[in-house]
Every structure is written in structure tokens, then in C-alpha cells.
Amino acid sequence: MAYPSNKAVLMQALHHFNDLRSRKNFFGLYADHAVMRPSLLLAPGVEAIKERYRLLWSAFADCHLELGNVVAKGSFVVNNFRLSLR
């Protein structure tokens, strides 16, 4: 079975973030044990990450992510992005 590259998973998640109809699918990017960095106040795990984004979306439903730099090597992917309001 072929798996998509981590960069492809990131691009798909970005698509879901920016599509109001499929936003809930954005969380496919995160493993259950994911940790968001830098975030000293956010508990580890995908449920804490989901809650943070749900709060963001409830306050700014029209927000949009633009991907900046992406570095991918093997299973390691790091990126930055810009959040804007439409």
C-alpha cells in the first residue's frame, strides 16, 4: 500500500482548513499524540489542538491559511504559514 508523502498530507490539510465544508478533515494532519509548538499553554494531544482550532474558527469563521516555506525530508516536515481574514 502506498502512503502519501508528509508534504502531500500537509497540502491536503491546508485545503481542508480553507474549505468551510470540509474543515473537520483538517485534523487528519495530526497524530493522536501530536504536540503543537510553540505552545506552552496547550496540553499535548490532538484533542487540545482541535479545541484550539475550534475556538479560532468560532471567532474567525472566514480565516484562511497561506502556506509559506516547507522543508520535507523523510518523515520530517516543518513549515510556516500566514493566517488572514477574508
PDB file of N, CA, C and O in Angstrom:
ATOM      1  N   MET A   1       0.840  -1.176   0.000  1.00  0.00           N
ATOM      2  CA  MET A   1       0.000   0.000   0.000  1.00  0.00           C
ATOM      3  C   MET A   1       0.885   1.239   0.000  1.00  0.00           C
ATOM      4  O   MET A   1       1.792   1.354   0.824  1.00  0.00           O
ATOM      5  N   ALA A   2       0.634   2.148  -0.900  1.00  0.00           N
ATOM      6  CA  ALA A   2       1.404   3.391  -0.982  1.00  0.00           C
ATOM      7  C   ALA A   2       0.778   4.444  -0.071  1.00  0.00           C
ATOM      8  O   ALA A   2      -0.441   4.614  -0.046  1.00  0.00           O
ATOM      9  N   TYR A   3       1.611   5.133   0.662  1.00  0.00           N
ATOM     10  CA  TYR A   3       1.154   6.210   1.536  1.00  0.00           C
ATOM     11  C   TYR A   3       1.563   7.543   0.927  1.00  0.00           C
ATOM     12  O   TYR A   3       2.620   7.645   0.304  1.00  0.00           O
ATOM     13  N   PRO A   4       0.721   8.573   1.106  1.00  0.00           N
ATOM     14  CA  PRO A   4       1.114   9.881   0.581  1.00  0.00           C
ATOM     15  C   PRO A   4       2.302  10.435   1.363  1.00  0.00           C
ATOM     16  O   PRO A   4       2.497  10.096   2.530  1.00  0.00           O
ATOM     17  N   SER A   5       3.080  11.275   0.722  1.00  0.00           N
ATOM     18  CA  SER A   5       4.192  11.900   1.426  1.00  0.00           C
ATOM     19  C   SER A   5       3.653  12.831   2.506  1.00  0.00           C
ATOM     20  O   SER A   5       2.507  13.276   2.440  1.00  0.00           O
ATOM     21  N   ASN A   6       4.477  13.116   3.484  1.00  0.00           N
ATOM     22  CA  ASN A   6       4.055  14.027   4.549  1.00  0.00           C
ATOM     23  C   ASN A   6       3.760  15.413   3.992  1.00  0.00           C
ATOM     24  O   ASN A   6       2.871  16.101   4.493  1.00  0.00           O
ATOM     25  N   LYS A   7       4.486  15.829   2.971  1.00  0.00           N
ATOM     26  CA  LYS A   7       4.214  17.121   2.344  1.00  0.00           C
ATOM     27  C   LYS A   7       2.835  17.101   1.690  1.00  0.00           C
ATOM     28  O   LYS A   7       2.108  18.092   1.760  1.00  0.00           O
ATOM     29  N   ALA A   8       2.464  15.987   1.055  1.00  0.00           N
ATOM     30  CA  ALA A   8       1.133  15.867   0.447  1.00  0.00           C
ATOM     31  C   ALA A   8       0.036  15.903   1.512  1.00  0.00           C
ATOM     32  O   ALA A   8      -1.025  16.487   1.292  1.00  0.00           O
ATOM     33  N   VAL A   9       0.287  15.288   2.653  1.00  0.00           N
ATOM     34  CA  VAL A   9      -0.672  15.320   3.767  1.00  0.00           C
ATOM     35  C   VAL A   9      -0.846  16.755   4.257  1.00  0.00           C
ATOM     36  O   VAL A   9      -1.965  17.187   4.533  1.00  0.00           O
ATOM     37  N   LEU A  10       0.250  17.487   4.363  1.00  0.00           N
ATOM     38  CA  LEU A  10       0.192  18.890   4.767  1.00  0.00           C
ATOM     39  C   LEU A  10      -0.627  19.715   3.775  1.00  0.00           C
ATOM     40  O   LEU A  10      -1.460  20.524   4.184  1.00  0.00           O
ATOM     41  N   MET A  11      -0.401  19.520   2.493  1.00  0.00           N
ATOM     42  CA  MET A  11      -1.136  20.272   1.467  1.00  0.00           C
ATOM     43  C   MET A  11      -2.629  19.944   1.514  1.00  0.00           C
ATOM     44  O   MET A  11      -3.461  20.837   1.357  1.00  0.00           O
ATOM     45  N   GLN A  12      -2.971  18.688   1.727  1.00  0.00           N
ATOM     46  CA  GLN A  12      -4.375  18.288   1.830  1.00  0.00           C
ATOM     47  C   GLN A  12      -5.027  18.909   3.066  1.00  0.00           C
ATOM     48  O   GLN A  12      -6.168  19.366   3.002  1.00  0.00           O
ATOM     49  N   ALA A  13      -4.309  18.926   4.184  1.00  0.00           N
ATOM     50  CA  ALA A  13      -4.835  19.535   5.407  1.00  0.00           C
ATOM     51  C   ALA A  13      -5.081  21.024   5.194  1.00  0.00           C
ATOM     52  O   ALA A  13      -6.096  21.555   5.645  1.00  0.00           O
ATOM     53  N   LEU A  14      -4.168  21.694   4.516  1.00  0.00           N
ATOM     54  CA  LEU A  14      -4.329  23.114   4.228  1.00  0.00           C
ATOM     55  C   LEU A  14      -5.584  23.355   3.390  1.00  0.00           C
ATOM     56  O   LEU A  14      -6.330  24.302   3.635  1.00  0.00           O
ATOM     57  N   HIS A  15      -5.806  22.501   2.414  1.00  0.00           N
ATOM     58  CA  HIS A  15      -7.029  22.591   1.602  1.00  0.00           C
ATOM     59  C   HIS A  15      -8.266  22.498   2.498  1.00  0.00           C
ATOM     60  O   HIS A  15      -9.193  23.296   2.359  1.00  0.00           O
ATOM     61  N   HIS A  16      -8.283  21.535   3.410  1.00  0.00           N
ATOM     62  CA  HIS A  16      -9.439  21.350   4.288  1.00  0.00           C
ATOM     63  C   HIS A  16      -9.617  22.537   5.238  1.00  0.00           C
ATOM     64  O   HIS A  16     -10.747  22.940   5.514  1.00  0.00           O
ATOM     65  N   PHE A  17      -8.527  23.092   5.736  1.00  0.00           N
ATOM     66  CA  PHE A  17      -8.626  24.260   6.618  1.00  0.00           C
ATOM     67  C   PHE A  17      -9.353  25.401   5.907  1.00  0.00           C
ATOM     68  O   PHE A  17     -10.183  26.088   6.503  1.00  0.00           O
ATOM     69  N   ASN A  18      -9.036  25.593   4.643  1.00  0.00           N
ATOM     70  CA  ASN A  18      -9.575  26.723   3.882  1.00  0.00           C
ATOM     71  C   ASN A  18     -10.937  26.455   3.248  1.00  0.00           C
ATOM     72  O   ASN A  18     -11.510  27.355   2.633  1.00  0.00           O
ATOM     73  N   ASP A  19     -11.459  25.256   3.379  1.00  0.00           N
ATOM     74  CA  ASP A  19     -12.762  24.893   2.814  1.00  0.00           C
ATOM     75  C   ASP A  19     -13.751  24.680   3.969  1.00  0.00           C
ATOM     76  O   ASP A  19     -13.661  23.691   4.696  1.00  0.00           O
ATOM     77  N   LEU A  20     -14.688  25.613   4.128  1.00  0.00           N
ATOM     78  CA  LEU A  20     -15.635  25.522   5.252  1.00  0.00           C
ATOM     79  C   LEU A  20     -16.396  24.207   5.273  1.00  0.00           C
ATOM     80  O   LEU A  20     -16.762  23.729   6.347  1.00  0.00           O
ATOM     81  N   ARG A  21     -16.641  23.614   4.116  1.00  0.00           N
ATOM     82  CA  ARG A  21     -17.412  22.359   4.053  1.00  0.00           C
ATOM     83  C   ARG A  21     -16.622  21.164   4.554  1.00  0.00           C
ATOM     84  O   ARG A  21     -17.211  20.168   4.974  1.00  0.00           O
ATOM     85  N   SER A  22     -15.310  21.248   4.518  1.00  0.00           N
ATOM     86  CA  SER A  22     -14.519  20.073   4.918  1.00  0.00           C
ATOM     87  C   SER A  22     -13.511  20.386   6.018  1.00  0.00           C
ATOM     88  O   SER A  22     -12.542  19.648   6.195  1.00  0.00           O
ATOM     89  N   ARG A  23     -13.725  21.456   6.749  1.00  0.00           N
ATOM     90  CA  ARG A  23     -12.760  21.851   7.784  1.00  0.00           C
ATOM     91  C   ARG A  23     -12.485  20.759   8.805  1.00  0.00           C
ATOM     92  O   ARG A  23     -11.354  20.623   9.272  1.00  0.00           O
ATOM     93  N   LYS A  24     -13.483  19.992   9.154  1.00  0.00           N
ATOM     94  CA  LYS A  24     -13.268  18.951  10.172  1.00  0.00           C
ATOM     95  C   LYS A  24     -12.210  17.940   9.723  1.00  0.00           C
ATOM     96  O   LYS A  24     -11.584  17.287  10.558  1.00  0.00           O
ATOM     97  N   ASN A  25     -12.009  17.809   8.424  1.00  0.00           N
ATOM     98  CA  ASN A  25     -10.996  16.884   7.909  1.00  0.00           C
ATOM     99  C   ASN A  25      -9.575  17.409   8.072  1.00  0.00           C
ATOM    100  O   ASN A  25      -8.612  16.671   7.865  1.00  0.00           O
ATOM    101  N   PHE A  26      -9.441  18.670   8.440  1.00  0.00           N
ATOM    102  CA  PHE A  26      -8.129  19.265   8.683  1.00  0.00           C
ATOM    103  C   PHE A  26      -7.352  18.468   9.726  1.00  0.00           C
ATOM    104  O   PHE A  26      -6.127  18.375   9.646  1.00  0.00           O
ATOM    105  N   PHE A  27      -8.037  17.904  10.684  1.00  0.00           N
ATOM    106  CA  PHE A  27      -7.368  17.233  11.794  1.00  0.00           C
ATOM    107  C   PHE A  27      -6.740  15.899  11.403  1.00  0.00           C
ATOM    108  O   PHE A  27      -6.060  15.281  12.223  1.00  0.00           O
ATOM    109  N   GLY A  28      -6.949  15.444  10.181  1.00  0.00           N
ATOM    110  CA  GLY A  28      -6.253  14.257   9.689  1.00  0.00           C
ATOM    111  C   GLY A  28      -4.748  14.459   9.625  1.00  0.00           C
ATOM    112  O   GLY A  28      -3.990  13.496   9.516  1.00  0.00           O
ATOM    113  N   LEU A  29      -4.323  15.702   9.693  1.00  0.00           N
ATOM    114  CA  LEU A  29      -2.904  16.029   9.692  1.00  0.00           C
ATOM    115  C   LEU A  29      -2.222  15.567  10.972  1.00  0.00           C
ATOM    116  O   LEU A  29      -1.034  15.244  10.961  1.00  0.00           O
ATOM    117  N   TYR A  30      -2.963  15.534  12.072  1.00  0.00           N
ATOM    118  CA  TYR A  30      -2.370  15.319  13.393  1.00  0.00           C
ATOM    119  C   TYR A  30      -2.512  13.885  13.882  1.00  0.00           C
ATOM    120  O   TYR A  30      -3.570  13.269  13.755  1.00  0.00           O
ATOM    121  N   ALA A  31      -1.435  13.371  14.440  1.00  0.00           N
ATOM    122  CA  ALA A  31      -1.477  12.081  15.135  1.00  0.00           C
ATOM    123  C   ALA A  31      -2.131  12.305  16.498  1.00  0.00           C
ATOM    124  O   ALA A  31      -2.174  13.432  16.992  1.00  0.00           O
ATOM    125  N   ASP A  32      -2.633  11.247  17.096  1.00  0.00           N
ATOM    126  CA  ASP A  32      -3.291  11.360  18.403  1.00  0.00           C
ATOM    127  C   ASP A  32      -2.383  11.962  19.466  1.00  0.00           C
ATOM    128  O   ASP A  32      -2.865  12.634  20.377  1.00  0.00           O
ATOM    129  N   HIS A  33      -1.099  11.734  19.367  1.00  0.00           N
ATOM    130  CA  HIS A  33      -0.146  12.192  20.374  1.00  0.00           C
ATOM    131  C   HIS A  33       0.573  13.488  19.958  1.00  0.00           C
ATOM    132  O   HIS A  33       1.593  13.841  20.551  1.00  0.00           O
ATOM    133  N   ALA A  34       0.061  14.184  18.964  1.00  0.00           N
ATOM    134  CA  ALA A  34       0.710  15.393  18.447  1.00  0.00           C
ATOM    135  C   ALA A  34       0.866  16.457  19.526  1.00  0.00           C
ATOM    136  O   ALA A  34       0.074  16.541  20.465  1.00  0.00           O
ATOM    137  N   VAL A  35       1.900  17.259  19.367  1.00  0.00           N
ATOM    138  CA  VAL A  35       2.160  18.384  20.256  1.00  0.00           C
ATOM    139  C   VAL A  35       2.368  19.606  19.379  1.00  0.00           C
ATOM    140  O   VAL A  35       3.182  19.587  18.456  1.00  0.00           O
ATOM    141  N   MET A  36       1.632  20.666  19.667  1.00  0.00           N
ATOM    142  CA  MET A  36       1.764  21.893  18.896  1.00  0.00           C
ATOM    143  C   MET A  36       2.860  22.745  19.518  1.00  0.00           C
ATOM    144  O   MET A  36       2.858  22.981  20.726  1.00  0.00           O
ATOM    145  N   ARG A  37       3.792  23.203  18.699  1.00  0.00           N
ATOM    146  CA  ARG A  37       4.903  24.032  19.173  1.00  0.00           C
ATOM    147  C   ARG A  37       4.918  25.336  18.409  1.00  0.00           C
ATOM    148  O   ARG A  37       4.552  25.316  17.234  1.00  0.00           O
ATOM    149  N   PRO A  38       5.300  26.445  18.958  1.00  0.00           N
ATOM    150  CA  PRO A  38       5.489  26.647  20.381  1.00  0.00           C
ATOM    151  C   PRO A  38       4.156  26.931  21.037  1.00  0.00           C
ATOM    152  O   PRO A  38       3.418  27.807  20.587  1.00  0.00           O
ATOM    153  N   SER A  39       3.847  26.226  22.063  1.00  0.00           N
ATOM    154  CA  SER A  39       2.606  26.447  22.794  1.00  0.00           C
ATOM    155  C   SER A  39       2.749  25.889  24.201  1.00  0.00           C
ATOM    156  O   SER A  39       2.446  24.722  24.450  1.00  0.00           O
ATOM    157  N   LEU A  40       3.200  26.707  25.095  1.00  0.00           N
ATOM    158  CA  LEU A  40       3.418  26.262  26.472  1.00  0.00           C
ATOM    159  C   LEU A  40       2.109  26.008  27.202  1.00  0.00           C
ATOM    160  O   LEU A  40       2.077  25.228  28.154  1.00  0.00           O
ATOM    161  N   LEU A  41       1.036  26.649  26.775  1.00  0.00           N
ATOM    162  CA  LEU A  41      -0.232  26.525  27.497  1.00  0.00           C
ATOM    163  C   LEU A  41      -1.147  25.438  26.936  1.00  0.00           C
ATOM    164  O   LEU A  41      -2.192  25.155  27.523  1.00  0.00           O
ATOM    165  N   LEU A  42      -0.780  24.834  25.831  1.00  0.00           N
ATOM    166  CA  LEU A  42      -1.629  23.840  25.199  1.00  0.00           C
ATOM    167  C   LEU A  42      -1.198  22.435  25.608  1.00  0.00           C
ATOM    168  O   LEU A  42      -0.035  22.063  25.451  1.00  0.00           O
ATOM    169  N   ALA A  43      -2.135  21.668  26.128  1.00  0.00           N
ATOM    170  CA  ALA A  43      -1.844  20.293  26.535  1.00  0.00           C
ATOM    171  C   ALA A  43      -1.465  19.459  25.310  1.00  0.00           C
ATOM    172  O   ALA A  43      -1.918  19.757  24.205  1.00  0.00           O
ATOM    173  N   PRO A  44      -0.649  18.429  25.484  1.00  0.00           N
ATOM    174  CA  PRO A  44      -0.319  17.566  24.354  1.00  0.00           C
ATOM    175  C   PRO A  44      -1.536  16.761  23.916  1.00  0.00           C
ATOM    176  O   PRO A  44      -2.434  16.493  24.714  1.00  0.00           O
ATOM    177  N   GLY A  45      -1.558  16.389  22.670  1.00  0.00           N
ATOM    178  CA  GLY A  45      -2.619  15.544  22.126  1.00  0.00           C
ATOM    179  C   GLY A  45      -3.515  16.280  21.152  1.00  0.00           C
ATOM    180  O   GLY A  45      -3.676  17.499  21.218  1.00  0.00           O
ATOM    181  N   VAL A  46      -4.089  15.513  20.253  1.00  0.00           N
ATOM    182  CA  VAL A  46      -4.896  16.090  19.171  1.00  0.00           C
ATOM    183  C   VAL A  46      -6.174  16.742  19.686  1.00  0.00           C
ATOM    184  O   VAL A  46      -6.664  17.681  19.059  1.00  0.00           O
ATOM    185  N   GLU A  47      -6.725  16.286  20.792  1.00  0.00           N
ATOM    186  CA  GLU A  47      -7.956  16.893  21.302  1.00  0.00           C
ATOM    187  C   GLU A  47      -7.732  18.353  21.713  1.00  0.00           C
ATOM    188  O   GLU A  47      -8.594  19.201  21.486  1.00  0.00           O
ATOM    189  N   ALA A  48      -6.586  18.642  22.313  1.00  0.00           N
ATOM    190  CA  ALA A  48      -6.264  20.026  22.677  1.00  0.00           C
ATOM    191  C   ALA A  48      -6.067  20.878  21.421  1.00  0.00           C
ATOM    192  O   ALA A  48      -6.470  22.041  21.389  1.00  0.00           O
ATOM    193  N   ILE A  49      -5.453  20.304  20.396  1.00  0.00           N
ATOM    194  CA  ILE A  49      -5.256  21.017  19.133  1.00  0.00           C
ATOM    195  C   ILE A  49      -6.603  21.293  18.474  1.00  0.00           C
ATOM    196  O   ILE A  49      -6.828  22.390  17.963  1.00  0.00           O
ATOM    197  N   LYS A  50      -7.494  20.313  18.479  1.00  0.00           N
ATOM    198  CA  LYS A  50      -8.838  20.501  17.907  1.00  0.00           C
ATOM    199  C   LYS A  50      -9.574  21.633  18.611  1.00  0.00           C
ATOM    200  O   LYS A  50     -10.207  22.467  17.963  1.00  0.00           O
ATOM    201  N   GLU A  51      -9.491  21.661  19.932  1.00  0.00           N
ATOM    202  CA  GLU A  51     -10.181  22.703  20.685  1.00  0.00           C
ATOM    203  C   GLU A  51      -9.637  24.083  20.335  1.00  0.00           C
ATOM    204  O   GLU A  51     -10.408  25.033  20.191  1.00  0.00           O
ATOM    205  N   ARG A  52      -8.327  24.204  20.196  1.00  0.00           N
ATOM    206  CA  ARG A  52      -7.735  25.492  19.827  1.00  0.00           C
ATOM    207  C   ARG A  52      -8.260  25.967  18.474  1.00  0.00           C
ATOM    208  O   ARG A  52      -8.624  27.133  18.324  1.00  0.00           O
ATOM    209  N   TYR A  53      -8.302  25.078  17.498  1.00  0.00           N
ATOM    210  CA  TYR A  53      -8.796  25.482  16.175  1.00  0.00           C
ATOM    211  C   TYR A  53     -10.296  25.740  16.181  1.00  0.00           C
ATOM    212  O   TYR A  53     -10.766  26.641  15.487  1.00  0.00           O
ATOM    213  N   ARG A  54     -11.049  24.975  16.943  1.00  0.00           N
ATOM    214  CA  ARG A  54     -12.494  25.238  17.032  1.00  0.00           C
ATOM    215  C   ARG A  54     -12.761  26.628  17.605  1.00  0.00           C
ATOM    216  O   ARG A  54     -13.669  27.322  17.148  1.00  0.00           O
ATOM    217  N   LEU A  55     -11.984  27.033  18.592  1.00  0.00           N
ATOM    218  CA  LEU A  55     -12.115  28.380  19.143  1.00  0.00           C
ATOM    219  C   LEU A  55     -11.752  29.437  18.096  1.00  0.00           C
ATOM    220  O   LEU A  55     -12.439  30.450  17.965  1.00  0.00           O
ATOM    221  N   LEU A  56     -10.681  29.198  17.361  1.00  0.00           N
ATOM    222  CA  LEU A  56     -10.281  30.122  16.291  1.00  0.00           C
ATOM    223  C   LEU A  56     -11.396  30.258  15.261  1.00  0.00           C
ATOM    224  O   LEU A  56     -11.763  31.369  14.878  1.00  0.00           O
ATOM    225  N   TRP A  57     -11.939  29.114  14.810  1.00  0.00           N
ATOM    226  CA  TRP A  57     -12.973  29.136  13.772  1.00  0.00           C
ATOM    227  C   TRP A  57     -14.272  29.750  14.271  1.00  0.00           C
ATOM    228  O   TRP A  57     -15.005  30.358  13.491  1.00  0.00           O
ATOM    229  N   SER A  58     -14.569  29.602  15.558  1.00  0.00           N
ATOM    230  CA  SER A  58     -15.798  30.216  16.061  1.00  0.00           C
ATOM    231  C   SER A  58     -15.658  31.738  16.118  1.00  0.00           C
ATOM    232  O   SER A  58     -16.643  32.457  15.951  1.00  0.00           O
ATOM    233  N   ALA A  59     -14.452  32.226  16.350  1.00  0.00           N
ATOM    234  CA  ALA A  59     -14.219  33.670  16.388  1.00  0.00           C
ATOM    235  C   ALA A  59     -13.995  34.261  15.000  1.00  0.00           C
ATOM    236  O   ALA A  59     -14.408  35.389  14.729  1.00  0.00           O
ATOM    237  N   PHE A  60     -13.344  33.504  14.121  1.00  0.00           N
ATOM    238  CA  PHE A  60     -12.981  33.992  12.782  1.00  0.00           C
ATOM    239  C   PHE A  60     -13.311  32.926  11.744  1.00  0.00           C
ATOM    240  O   PHE A  60     -12.417  32.265  11.214  1.00  0.00           O
ATOM    241  N   ALA A  61     -14.582  32.767  11.462  1.00  0.00           N
ATOM    242  CA  ALA A  61     -15.018  31.714  10.538  1.00  0.00           C
ATOM    243  C   ALA A  61     -14.434  31.877   9.145  1.00  0.00           C
ATOM    244  O   ALA A  61     -14.285  30.901   8.410  1.00  0.00           O
ATOM    245  N   ASP A  62     -14.103  33.109   8.784  1.00  0.00           N
ATOM    246  CA  ASP A  62     -13.606  33.350   7.432  1.00  0.00           C
ATOM    247  C   ASP A  62     -12.078  33.362   7.343  1.00  0.00           C
ATOM    248  O   ASP A  62     -11.522  33.858   6.362  1.00  0.00           O
ATOM    249  N   CYS A  63     -11.397  32.825   8.352  1.00  0.00           N
ATOM    250  CA  CYS A  63      -9.933  32.824   8.306  1.00  0.00           C
ATOM    251  C   CYS A  63      -9.436  31.869   7.224  1.00  0.00           C
ATOM    252  O   CYS A  63     -10.123  30.925   6.831  1.00  0.00           O
ATOM    253  N   HIS A  64      -8.226  32.146   6.759  1.00  0.00           N
ATOM    254  CA  HIS A  64      -7.638  31.425   5.633  1.00  0.00           C
ATOM    255  C   HIS A  64      -6.145  31.236   5.909  1.00  0.00           C
ATOM    256  O   HIS A  64      -5.471  32.160   6.364  1.00  0.00           O
ATOM    257  N   LEU A  65      -5.636  30.034   5.632  1.00  0.00           N
ATOM    258  CA  LEU A  65      -4.208  29.775   5.803  1.00  0.00           C
ATOM    259  C   LEU A  65      -3.498  29.828   4.457  1.00  0.00           C
ATOM    260  O   LEU A  65      -3.966  29.269   3.465  1.00  0.00           O
ATOM    261  N   GLU A  66      -2.365  30.507   4.445  1.00  0.00           N
ATOM    262  CA  GLU A  66      -1.480  30.538   3.285  1.00  0.00           C
ATOM    263  C   GLU A  66      -0.174  29.897   3.693  1.00  0.00           C
ATOM    264  O   GLU A  66       0.458  30.323   4.660  1.00  0.00           O
ATOM    265  N   LEU A  67       0.229  28.892   2.973  1.00  0.00           N
ATOM    266  CA  LEU A  67       1.453  28.167   3.296  1.00  0.00           C
ATOM    267  C   LEU A  67       2.665  28.978   2.881  1.00  0.00           C
ATOM    268  O   LEU A  67       2.704  29.551   1.792  1.00  0.00           O
ATOM    269  N   GLY A  68       3.646  29.018   3.757  1.00  0.00           N
ATOM    270  CA  GLY A  68       4.912  29.694   3.460  1.00  0.00           C
ATOM    271  C   GLY A  68       5.948  28.675   3.047  1.00  0.00           C
ATOM    272  O   GLY A  68       5.758  27.954   2.068  1.00  0.00           O
ATOM    273  N   ASN A  69       7.024  28.610   3.770  1.00  0.00           N
ATOM    274  CA  ASN A  69       8.111  27.688   3.472  1.00  0.00           C
ATOM    275  C   ASN A  69       7.786  26.285   3.966  1.00  0.00           C
ATOM    276  O   ASN A  69       7.186  26.110   5.027  1.00  0.00           O
ATOM    277  N   VAL A  70       8.186  25.299   3.192  1.00  0.00           N
ATOM    278  CA  VAL A  70       8.023  23.899   3.577  1.00  0.00           C
ATOM    279  C   VAL A  70       9.356  23.200   3.361  1.00  0.00           C
ATOM    280  O   VAL A  70       9.951  23.285   2.287  1.00  0.00           O
ATOM    281  N   VAL A  71       9.811  22.516   4.386  1.00  0.00           N
ATOM    282  CA  VAL A  71      11.007  21.694   4.279  1.00  0.00           C
ATOM    283  C   VAL A  71      10.591  20.282   4.645  1.00  0.00           C
ATOM    284  O   VAL A  71      10.052  20.045   5.726  1.00  0.00           O
ATOM    285  N   ALA A  72      10.842  19.347   3.744  1.00  0.00           N
ATOM    286  CA  ALA A  72      10.449  17.961   3.979  1.00  0.00           C
ATOM    287  C   ALA A  72      11.615  17.038   3.649  1.00  0.00           C
ATOM    288  O   ALA A  72      12.224  17.140   2.584  1.00  0.00           O
ATOM    289  N   LYS A  73      11.910  16.150   4.566  1.00  0.00           N
ATOM    290  CA  LYS A  73      12.939  15.143   4.338  1.00  0.00           C
ATOM    291  C   LYS A  73      12.527  13.892   5.104  1.00  0.00           C
ATOM    292  O   LYS A  73      12.462  13.905   6.334  1.00  0.00           O
ATOM    293  N   GLY A  74      12.255  12.834   4.396  1.00  0.00           N
ATOM    294  CA  GLY A  74      11.781  11.611   5.030  1.00  0.00           C
ATOM    295  C   GLY A  74      10.460  11.871   5.732  1.00  0.00           C
ATOM    296  O   GLY A  74       9.532  12.410   5.129  1.00  0.00           O
ATOM    297  N   SER A  75      10.367  11.493   6.997  1.00  0.00           N
ATOM    298  CA  SER A  75       9.123  11.696   7.742  1.00  0.00           C
ATOM    299  C   SER A  75       9.065  13.058   8.426  1.00  0.00           C
ATOM    300  O   SER A  75       8.074  13.377   9.082  1.00  0.00           O
ATOM    301  N   PHE A  76      10.118  13.863   8.279  1.00  0.00           N
ATOM    302  CA  PHE A  76      10.190  15.167   8.927  1.00  0.00           C
ATOM    303  C   PHE A  76       9.671  16.251   7.987  1.00  0.00           C
ATOM    304  O   PHE A  76      10.126  16.368   6.849  1.00  0.00           O
ATOM    305  N   VAL A  77       8.717  17.038   8.471  1.00  0.00           N
ATOM    306  CA  VAL A  77       8.198  18.176   7.710  1.00  0.00           C
ATOM    307  C   VAL A  77       8.062  19.351   8.657  1.00  0.00           C
ATOM    308  O   VAL A  77       7.507  19.221   9.748  1.00  0.00           O
ATOM    309  N   VAL A  78       8.562  20.484   8.243  1.00  0.00           N
ATOM    310  CA  VAL A  78       8.401  21.707   9.016  1.00  0.00           C
ATOM    311  C   VAL A  78       7.921  22.787   8.056  1.00  0.00           C
ATOM    312  O   VAL A  78       8.313  22.819   6.890  1.00  0.00           O
ATOM    313  N   ASN A  79       7.075  23.661   8.558  1.00  0.00           N
ATOM    314  CA  ASN A  79       6.535  24.708   7.693  1.00  0.00           C
ATOM    315  C   ASN A  79       6.177  25.935   8.511  1.00  0.00           C
ATOM    316  O   ASN A  79       6.129  25.894   9.741  1.00  0.00           O
ATOM    317  N   ASN A  80       5.930  27.009   7.815  1.00  0.00           N
ATOM    318  CA  ASN A  80       5.332  28.175   8.434  1.00  0.00           C
ATOM    319  C   ASN A  80       4.154  28.587   7.565  1.00  0.00           C
ATOM    320  O   ASN A  80       4.077  28.221   6.392  1.00  0.00           O
ATOM    321  N   PHE A  81       3.247  29.343   8.144  1.00  0.00           N
ATOM    322  CA  PHE A  81       2.082  29.775   7.388  1.00  0.00           C
ATOM    323  C   PHE A  81       1.611  31.118   7.894  1.00  0.00           C
ATOM    324  O   PHE A  81       2.026  31.585   8.955  1.00  0.00           O
ATOM    325  N   ARG A  82       0.738  31.729   7.118  1.00  0.00           N
ATOM    326  CA  ARG A  82       0.163  33.030   7.461  1.00  0.00           C
ATOM    327  C   ARG A  82      -1.332  32.884   7.548  1.00  0.00           C
ATOM    328  O   ARG A  82      -1.960  32.324   6.649  1.00  0.00           O
ATOM    329  N   LEU A  83      -1.908  33.382   8.623  1.00  0.00           N
ATOM    330  CA  LEU A  83      -3.346  33.351   8.812  1.00  0.00           C
ATOM    331  C   LEU A  83      -3.913  34.724   8.455  1.00  0.00           C
ATOM    332  O   LEU A  83      -3.436  35.744   8.954  1.00  0.00           O
ATOM    333  N   SER A  84      -4.909  34.750   7.609  1.00  0.00           N
ATOM    334  CA  SER A  84      -5.514  36.012   7.236  1.00  0.00           C
ATOM    335  C   SER A  84      -7.039  35.872   7.298  1.00  0.00           C
ATOM    336  O   SER A  84      -7.573  34.764   7.338  1.00  0.00           O
ATOM    337  N   LEU A  85      -7.714  37.002   7.303  1.00  0.00           N
ATOM    338  CA  LEU A  85      -9.180  37.035   7.296  1.00  0.00           C
ATOM    339  C   LEU A  85      -9.643  37.471   5.924  1.00  0.00           C
ATOM    340  O   LEU A  85      -9.045  38.343   5.293  1.00  0.00           O
ATOM    341  N   ARG A  86     -10.698  36.863   5.483  1.00  0.00           N
ATOM    342  CA  ARG A  86     -11.238  37.198   4.161  1.00  0.00           C
ATOM    343  C   ARG A  86     -12.495  37.994   4.305  1.00  0.00           C
ATOM    344  O   ARG A  86     -13.103  38.375   3.304  1.00  0.00           O
TER     345      ARG A  86
END
